[in-house]
Amino acid sequence: MSAELKPINYAAKDVEILDRTTVWESFFRIDRLHLRHRLFAGGWSEVFQRELFMRPPSAGVLLYDPVLDNVVLVEQFRVGALSDSPVSDADGGPWLLELVAGIVDAGETAEQNVNREAFEEAGCAITALLPIAEYFNSPGGSNEKISLFCGRVDASGAGGVFGLVDEHEDIRVEVLSVADAWQALQDGRLNNAMAIIALQWLIINREQVRQQWL
């Protein structure tokens, strides 16, 4: 059967959106779509419904000091990590250890965004940037696309609490050795996709990055 499947050269004509309605709009937006698309085996799918969580593109940066071999991470409250069950001491609750990150404003590039966010969230100035990846965060239900970077910083004086009061941010800066950050990933303390992807990239490319930046 697999030999009979035809490859699709994707184009706008391969998807038909029959109806699109915004069903919720506040801080974020949710659209309800009725659509159909071409099938690998030929023909069209049945019309089906999907809810789509609409988000602007975002960018994140792993702040890395190649001299000290340290990374600068941030910890903050995340409503999506709230559990319906009582929070235990073991699971860490809704405070997550993350990369500096933010929504890319209109007219702003991803590179400009991470430079701005690094200062706002961690008090760090980025002196060089390396691209890591661009990826869809959760394409089964959201259009959010992430641009991910590694940024060179001086972590010798990093630390403290940052964030914009008008955005209800309460962000604690944490400086970890690469080894301790990797252990945090192994222990499940570093448990969000952006941080996991970036740290794994750094582990793979660490020597090359240090040679380039030193």
HUKA-V613802 format. One record per backbone hydrogen bond with DSSP energy under -0.5 kcal/mol. NH is the residue of the N-H (numbers start at 1). CO is the residue of the C=O. If there is no record, write none. Layout:
NH&CO ; NH&CO
This chain:
4&1 ; 5&2 ; 6&40 ; 9&7 ; 10&8 ; 14&11 ; 15&12 ; 16&36 ; 17&15 ; 18&16 ; 18&34 ; 19&34 ; 21&32 ; 23&21 ; 23&30 ; 24&30 ; 26&28 ; 29&54 ; 30&24 ; 31&52 ; 32&21 ; 33&31 ; 33&50 ; 34&19 ; 35&48 ; 36&16 ; 38&14 ; 39&43 ; 42&39 ; 45&37 ; 48&35 ; 50&33 ; 52&31 ; 53&51 ; 53&141 ; 54&29 ; 54&52 ; 55&53 ; 58&145 ; 59&102 ; 60&147 ; 61&100 ; 62&149 ; 63&61 ; 63&72 ; 64&62 ; 64&151 ; 65&70 ; 66&64 ; 69&65 ; 70&65 ; 71&176 ; 72&63 ; 73&71 ; 73&174 ; 74&98 ; 75&172 ; 76&96 ; 78&94 ; 81&78 ; 82&79 ; 92&88 ; 95&92 ; 96&76 ; 96&94 ; 97&189 ; 98&74 ; 98&96 ; 100&61 ; 102&59 ; 104&57 ; 105&103 ; 108&105 ; 113&109 ; 114&110 ; 115&111 ; 116&112 ; 117&113 ; 118&114 ; 119&115 ; 120&116 ; 121&117 ; 122&118 ; 123&119 ; 124&118 ; 126&124 ; 127&152 ; 128&152 ; 130&150 ; 132&148 ; 133&148 ; 135&146 ; 137&144 ; 141&138 ; 142&138 ; 143&53 ; 146&135 ; 147&58 ; 148&133 ; 148&146 ; 149&60 ; 150&130 ; 151&62 ; 152&128 ; 153&64 ; 155&153 ; 158&155 ; 160&173 ; 162&171 ; 163&120 ; 165&163 ; 167&164 ; 168&165 ; 169&164 ; 171&162 ; 172&75 ; 172&170 ; 173&160 ; 174&73 ; 176&71 ; 176&174 ; 178&69 ; 181&177 ; 182&178 ; 183&179 ; 184&180 ; 185&181 ; 186&182 ; 187&183 ; 188&185 ; 189&184 ; 190&184 ; 191&189 ; 196&192 ; 197&193 ; 198&194 ; 199&195 ; 200&196 ; 201&197 ; 202&198 ; 203&199 ; 204&200 ; 205&201 ; 206&202 ; 209&205 ; 210&206 ; 211&207 ; 212&208 ; 213&209 ; 214&210
